[in-house]
Amino acid sequence: MKNVVISGSGLYTPTEIITNDELVNSFNHYVDQFNAEHVEAIARGDVTALAHSSSEFIEKASGIKARHVLHKEGILDTAIMRPIFARRSAEQMPEMVEMALDAAREAMAQANKTAADIDLIICAASNMQRPYPALAIELQQLLGASGYAFDMNVACSSATFAISNAVNAIRGETAKVVLVVNPEFASPQVNYRSRDSHFIFGDVCTATIIEAEDSCTSDNAWRINSMRLKTEFSNNIRCDVGYTEHCLPTDPLVPFFKQEGRKVFKELLPIVADVILSEMASAQVAPEQLKRLWLHQANINMNIFAVKKILGRDPLPEEAPLVLDTYANTASAGSIIAFHKYKTGLVAGDHAILCSFGAGYSVGCLMLQKC
Ligand SMILES: CC(C)(COP(=O)(O)OP(=O)(O)OC[C@H]1O[C@@H](n2cnc3c(N)ncnc32)[C@H](O)[C@@H]1OP(=O)(O)O)[C@@H](O)C(=O)NCCC(=O)NCCS
C-alpha cells in the first residue's frame, strides 16, 4: 500500500475577537431588558425569568476565553444578537470560499505545491453556505486547479473524514495531490440569546495537503500510518434547519444548533477512548511512544479526560495542545488548528494522534508518524 502523508497545513484566523466578558455583558444586558419587559408575566408565573451568564462559568465549564468571528457587528447589540453581513452576489466569493482560499495558499506553500499539482479538492465543514454548486468547485476555479472537487459534511469530524477520503483517493489512484479545506463559519448558527450555548463557537478555516510520500518535498510531513472512523447516531447535537425550512410554518426561534452538553460529554467520551485505544492497539503504538495528541477542541475537560484515558496520566501541556482558549469550538477545524500550530519540535519516527469527535456522533482518528 502506498505511503500517504500530510505535507502541509494552513490556517485562516479572522481578525475580529469577542472575549467572554464582552459576550456576557451583552447577554446579561439582554436578560435584564427581557426580565424588565416581562416583569408582570414573570410575577404571575406565565414567563420564566432569564438568568445571567458568567465568564467564570464559561471558562471553567469549557476552557473558552475568547473566539474569533468574521462579522462581530451585530452579535453584541442586544437589539440584533447575530452577525450582520450582506448576501454576496454570484460574482463575489462567499465567506467560506474566501477563508478557504487563504488557508489553502498557506498549506500549498508549506507543501511546496502549486495549483497545477492539485487534482482533488474537498471542502469539508459542519455547515455549507449554499448546497450547490459545491464550494470546493468554486475554490478549484479560483485556485486554477484541474481534476475534481466536492463538498462533504460529517459535522465536527468533517476534516478527519475528508483526510481519510483523500488517502483512499490517492491509494485508489483517483487523485495524486489533495487539498482539504475546513471553513467553519460557525457564528451564524449560534443562538446568542441562549445561556447554554451562546459562548461555544468561533469562526476559522484550516487546510491540509495530502499526497503520496514519494512525491512529497515538504520538510515537516506526517505519514498517515492508519485511520479509524466511527459513527453512532445521536440527537444530542443537532441542527434541524435545512432547505425545507421555507415550506414549514415559521418559527423564528427554531435553533440552528442545539445540544445536550452533559449527555454529549458522558456518551461520546467512551466512544472516543475506545476508538483511539483500539487503533493504538492494532497499530502497535504504546502510550509512551505518543509524542503529541492533536485532539478535537470542544471542551477542555473532555480533552483532559480523553488524554488521561490514553496516556494513563496527566499530559504535559505540550503533549496535548489546546487552542480552545482563544479559538473556542471551531467544529471540524479544531484538531487541525492544534496540528498546524503545534507540529514542530518533533523528530522523524515520532508517533502522534490527530482525532476529531462530535455530532453524529462521529469520531475520526488518524495515527501519524513524522517523516
Ligand atoms: C456545553 C458545556 C460547556 C456546558 O457545561 P456543563 O458543565 O455541562 O454545564 P451544564 O449545562 O450542566 O450546567 C451546569 C450549571 O451551570 C449553569 N449554566 C449553564 N450555562 C451557564 C452560563 N452561560 N453561565 C452561568 N451558568 C450557566 C446551568 O444552569 C447549571 O446550573 P444548575 O447546576 O444550577 O442547574 C459542556 O456540557 C460541554 O462542552 N459539553 C460537550 C459539548 C460538545 O462537545 N459539543 C460538541 C459540539 S460540536
The ligand as a Tripos MOL2 file, in Angstrom:
@<TRIPOS>MOLECULE
LIG
   48    50     1     0     0
SMALL
NO_CHARGES

@<TRIPOS>ATOM
      1 C1        -21.7360   22.9700   26.9860 C.3       1 LIG1
      2 C2        -20.9090   22.6890   28.2320 C.3       1 LIG1
      3 C3        -19.6780   23.6010   28.2470 C.3       1 LIG1
      4 C4        -21.7520   23.0330   29.4720 C.3       1 LIG1
      5 O1        -21.0350   22.6880   30.6340 O.3       1 LIG1
      6 P1        -21.7250   21.8090   31.7780 P.3       1 LIG1
      7 O2        -20.7540   21.7090   32.8740 O.co2     1 LIG1
      8 O3        -22.1990   20.5470   31.1470 O.co2     1 LIG1
      9 O4        -22.9050   22.7340   32.2350 O.3       1 LIG1
     10 P2        -24.4380   22.3680   32.4530 P.3       1 LIG1
     11 O5        -25.1980   22.6330   31.1870 O.co2     1 LIG1
     12 O6        -24.5820   21.0250   33.0920 O.co2     1 LIG1
     13 O7        -24.8250   23.4630   33.5160 O.3       1 LIG1
     14 C5        -24.2400   23.4880   34.8470 C.3       1 LIG1
     15 C6        -24.8400   24.6440   35.6130 C.3       1 LIG1
     16 O8        -24.3640   25.8710   35.0490 O.3       1 LIG1
     17 C7        -25.4550   26.6870   34.6490 C.3       1 LIG1
     18 N1        -25.1090   27.3950   33.4220 N.ar      1 LIG1
     19 C8        -25.3060   26.9800   32.1330 C.ar      1 LIG1
     20 N2        -24.8770   27.9300   31.2970 N.ar      1 LIG1
     21 C9        -24.3820   28.9360   32.0510 C.ar      1 LIG1
     22 C10       -23.7990   30.1680   31.7340 C.ar      1 LIG1
     23 N3        -23.6040   30.5680   30.4820 N.pl3     1 LIG1
     24 N4        -23.3900   30.9650   32.7460 N.ar      1 LIG1
     25 C11       -23.5820   30.5930   34.0320 C.ar      1 LIG1
     26 N5        -24.1250   29.4240   34.3800 N.ar      1 LIG1
     27 C12       -24.5350   28.6050   33.3980 C.ar      1 LIG1
     28 C13       -26.6140   25.7260   34.4360 C.3       1 LIG1
     29 O9        -27.8550   26.3820   34.5930 O.3       1 LIG1
     30 C14       -26.3580   24.7020   35.5170 C.3       1 LIG1
     31 O10       -26.8240   25.2230   36.7500 O.3       1 LIG1
     32 P3        -27.5220   24.2650   37.8360 P.3       1 LIG1
     33 O11       -26.4380   23.2790   38.2250 O.co2     1 LIG1
     34 O12       -27.8970   25.2230   38.9300 O.co2     1 LIG1
     35 O13       -28.6580   23.6150   37.1230 O.co2     1 LIG1
     36 C15       -20.4470   21.2210   28.3010 C.3       1 LIG1
     37 O14       -21.5360   20.3930   28.5970 O.3       1 LIG1
     38 C16       -19.8160   20.7270   27.0340 C.2       1 LIG1
     39 O15       -18.9410   21.3430   26.4570 O.2       1 LIG1
     40 N6        -20.2010   19.5170   26.6290 N.am      1 LIG1
     41 C17       -19.6450   18.8710   25.4550 C.3       1 LIG1
     42 C18       -20.2230   19.5360   24.2840 C.3       1 LIG1
     43 C19       -19.5690   19.1370   22.9870 C.2       1 LIG1
     44 O16       -18.5400   18.5570   22.8900 O.2       1 LIG1
     45 N7        -20.2380   19.5250   21.9680 N.am      1 LIG1
     46 C20       -19.7530   19.3090   20.6620 C.3       1 LIG1
     47 C21       -20.2890   20.4280   19.8980 C.3       1 LIG1
     48 S1        -19.6460   20.4270   18.3280 S.3       1 LIG1
@<TRIPOS>BOND
     1     1     2 1
     2     2     3 1
     3     2     4 1
     4     2    36 1
     5     4     5 1
     6     5     6 1
     7     6     7 2
     8     6     8 1
     9     6     9 1
    10     9    10 1
    11    10    11 2
    12    10    12 1
    13    10    13 1
    14    13    14 1
    15    14    15 1
    16    15    16 1
    17    15    30 1
    18    16    17 1
    19    17    18 1
    20    17    28 1
    21    18    19 ar
    22    18    27 ar
    23    19    20 ar
    24    20    21 ar
    25    21    22 ar
    26    21    27 ar
    27    22    23 1
    28    22    24 ar
    29    24    25 ar
    30    25    26 ar
    31    26    27 ar
    32    28    29 1
    33    28    30 1
    34    30    31 1
    35    31    32 1
    36    32    33 2
    37    32    34 1
    38    32    35 1
    39    36    37 1
    40    36    38 1
    41    38    39 2
    42    38    40 1
    43    40    41 1
    44    41    42 1
    45    42    43 1
    46    43    44 2
    47    43    45 1
    48    45    46 1
    49    46    47 1
    50    47    48 1
@<TRIPOS>SUBSTRUCTURE
     1 LIG1         1 GROUP 0 **** ****
